[in-house]
Amino acid sequence: MNSKYHLLIVDENPYVADILIQTLKSDFSITVAHTGHEAARLLIQGNRYDCVLTELNLPVFSGLELTKLIRMSKLIFQTPVIVLSNAPDSNTRIECLEQGVDSYVSKPFNPLEVKAKIHAILRRTVSQTEQAQEPTAPVQLQTEEKPFWQPKSKILSMLLRGYLVAQSA
């Protein structure tokens, strides 16, 4: 990594936030928001993050509502979102993924697994962004000694004859 990615962690539990900070601080520049409302305010103010790691069950403004806010924004809609939650049912995980969450991590979690997951998502996201920004090479036609219309198969020959006859009429 040339420079540290900027990560937004949203969790009201200071213990969880501290564990994540200790695990991720060597690889990421980290901003912590303790409420969904605080995270939304940071995003609306124009702060940009390479990834958002959020608890799902936040008071007032949930992690899912935060994800919807990110996905509705034309400026930050491609920001990866990872949800941390202790919701036991798969319906919650499915709803999160359908609403635009990129990954879901169940609590309790291994912080090293969270770190690996963030890196995997950022590798994919950054490579897609770089590919979209790369200029495309101009197409160069190769000239052959044979004319390009010379038929190479019986079917192609029949098709071209029909086309040439229709053009000359």
N, C-alpha and C positions, 0 to 999 in steps of 0.2 A: 504494500500500500504506500503510495506516495505521500498522502496526507491522511489524517484521521477522519473517518466518517463521523458525522454528527448524529447522535442518537437521542431521541426523546423517550424517556421512561416515564410512564404515568401509572403510579400506584400509590394509594393512600396509606399503605402499610410501610412505615419507615424501615422496618427490618428487611422486608423484601427488596426495597429500593437500595438499601445499603449492600446487600448481598450482590445484587446486579452491578452496582457501581464498582465494588471491589473486584469482581470477575471481569468486567468489561473495560475498565478505565485505561488499561494499557493499549487497547486497540481502538478505542472510540473516544471522541469528545462527547460528554454526556450532559444533558439538561434533564432535570427532574421536575415533574409537576405532580403534586399530591392529589389533585382533583381533575376530573374531566373538564370542568369549567376553566381551570387554570391552563390546561393543555390547549383547549380551543382558543383561548385568548392569545396564547403564544403563536399559534398557527395563523390566526386572523391578523395579527400584527405584522405578519410577513416573515417570521422566522422560518427558515428552511431546515429540514432534517432529512437525512438519508434513509432513516428508518424510524418507525414509531413502535415502541413496545408498550402495550397498555394492558392493564387489568380490565376485565370485562365488567365486573360489578362495582361501579363507582357511583357515589351519590350524585344526584342532580343530573349529571351529564355522563352517561355510561360510555364504556369503551366502544360499544357498537355504534352509538350516536357520534362518537368521535371519528370512527371509521367512515360513517356516512358523510360527515363534514369534509373529510379529506377527499373522498371519491367524488364529491360534487364540485370541488374546486378545480378550475382550469389550470391553475398553477402547480398544485401539489398532488393531483389525482394519481400520479404514478408512484408516490411514496409508499414503500412497503409497510404493511401493518402486521404486527405479530401480537396476538392476544394471549395473555396469561390468565388462566381462570381455574377455579376449582369446581366448575359446573360439571356434575357427574353424567349428564345425559348427552347422547350423541346428537339429539335434535338441536341443542344449543350450538354445538360445534358446526353442524351443517348450516344453521342460520348465519353464523359468523362468516363462513366461507362464501355463502351466497350473497352476503352483503358487501363483499370485497376484501375481507381479511385474507392475507397471504398465507398465514400459518397460525396454528393454534397449539399452545403448549399447556398441558394440564399441570395444575399445582397438586401436590408439591413437585418441584422440578429440579433437575440437575442444572446448575448455572452454566456448566461447561457445554451442556447440550444446547442451551439457549444461545450461547456464544457461537457455537458451530452453525446453528440454524440461521442466525443473523448473517454470518459470513457467507453461507450458501446463497441466501436470498440476495445479498448485495452483489455477489459475483454475477449472478444471473441478470440482475437489474442493470448493473453498470455495463456489462457486455452488450446488452440490448440497446442501451443508450448510445454507446460508442458506435455500434453498427449503424444506428440510425443517423449518426452525425458524419460518418465516413463518406467522402465524396465517391461517387461511383465512377469507375474508369470508363472512358469513352469506348464505345464498341467499334472495333475495326473489322471491316470486311476483308476476308482473305480472297485474293484474286486467284483464280485457277486458270490453268491453260485452256481447259475446256469451258465452253459457255455454260452458265449456270442452269440454262433451261434444258440442257442435254439430258434426256431421260435415263434414269438409272435402273428402272424396273418396268415391267410390262404394264402394271397398273398406273404408275406415274406417267408413262408414255401415253396411255389411253386418255388420262385426265387432261394432260397438256394438249393433246391433239384436239380434244373437244373444246378446250379453252381458246386455242389459237384459231380454230375454225369459227367459233362464235365471235371473236374479235375482228376477224377479217371480213365478216359479212356485213 
